[in-house]
């Protein structure tokens, strides 16, 4: 393993920054090379195509789809992106949609693929909490702020009979929502017209933070979007590598968390964000000291929930278990 030059693909986040700077490395390997890309789909596509990465951040839905296609990937229980998603449903202000019940028989946009990671969570949460049924809607897949075809690096399963079309050429979903060509948008990122102050777009849940905090208190779910994966043969050929990768990502996450602890001691001076201390203290009360846990035991609820949603929404050939998708040597984490 000491001769291995390990190549890791990831976006640059608070919880991966120490890997990019070299403050944290993967123990026992010859070298660790970090790489990223302009967009997350590009990071994912490089993994699928076998381009210059051995280990990579990967969206949970794309990972599960790849497994159904026979890809030799296995997950390291590291979760670099997790986000509450009540805030990620946008509606056209003139559509008459004022609550979840009004989504029935509407045209809904989704970025890149039917069943993006946020889309899986949104559909699942709306189904559990409000009785939402995706088959009662029309779905349009396209680019968010720029025209783009459906993702080519992944498969596109969906239930038979579901009404799914591709956005017209040259039409981004954010413009279609702004113009009323679609009624709602389930999205990973905030649409640009909303950021620009368009009066035509609003959130389904404008006061989303109390809803998301209540959702966590009731369910224990802090929704996971992405994990980290490696090829099974790489881990089999290098005993101890899976745990070394896990430890490195964990240590990088802790280095990021320490920055926020320092903010508290310095009264927010290092950041241009007023009242960040109040937010940190509120999150401590809700989540405990570790807001962003890695490992299996602390995330089994979220993983089980996502695996259930993925199968219920017709995106998995069968409902998988946590034990099937996580590297066996890390099931004790």
Secondary structure, DSSP 8 states (H G I E B T S, - for coil): -TT-EEEEE----TTTHHHHHTSS--TTSSEEEEE--SSHHHHHHHHHTT-S-SEEEEEHHHHHHHHHTT--EEEES--S-B---GGGEEEETTTT--SGGGGTT-EEEEESSTT-HHHHHHHHHHHHHH---GGGSEEEEE-SSS-----SSS-----TT-EEEE--TT--HHHHHHHTSSSEEE-SS--HHHHTT-TTEEETTSSHHHHHHHHHHHH----B-EEEEEEHHHHHHSTTHHHHHHHHHHHHHHHHHHHHHHHHHTTTTTSS-TTHHHHHHHHHHHH-S-SS--SSGGGHHHHHHHHHHHHHTT-SSS---HHHHB-GGGTT-
